[in-house]
């Protein structure tokens, strides 16, 4: 069955990621579609990605990566970027993370919550050896799903100062392999590449290839289908 378009009967979205640059590995192209259509999109980062730059101490890397994420968000029309300051690399699924996420959901009051793929591997079922997904991605994803319910329940985390929010209509989880829903991003490819290029200091440490070439390859990998279409895929859940 071909993918269906992602519903657009919402006005405000909160995109939740573990690290700076996670959103730019595909989802930012969809964000560019949404902001161009007049929708309001906010970003929420669980960590500052301070453990992600080889040879750069966390106290130096964290501010670099935060600034790169803010510039990257601006390229696709996002002006509000919040960081929760959990430690990079050791996110723990459970009440502490859920509490912080629920508080953020109550503050931002989205109708759509978006997060990245959080399965155990990036590899299709049955393929071995497989590419493992980040432990932080796995920890965050399930916590995001749980926190949407927590945000709407007045008896869970009653110490949170924010008023409860039960207005999330959908949760969209990034899906590369066989997405039931998709956003057509054919007109946003260059904007998505430019957004990822803003993570320049980070990407320079990953490869000898130019940052621009790396960004284009990554966006191609995450949006280009075998038949030449451009899309960002999602699996959808009720809020």
Secondary structure, 3 states (H helix, E strand, C coil): CCCEECCCCCCEEEEEECCCCCCCCCHHHHHHHHHHCCCEEEEEECCCCCCCCCCCCHHHHHHHHHHHHHHHHHHCCCCCEEECCCCCCCCCCCHHHHHHHHHHHHHHCCCEEEECCCCCECCCCCCCCCCECCHHHHHHHHHHHHHHHHHCCCCCCCCCCCCCCCCCCEEEEECCCCCCEEEECHHHHHHHHHHHHCCHHHHHCCCCCCHHHHHHHHHHHHHECCCCCEEEEEEEEEC
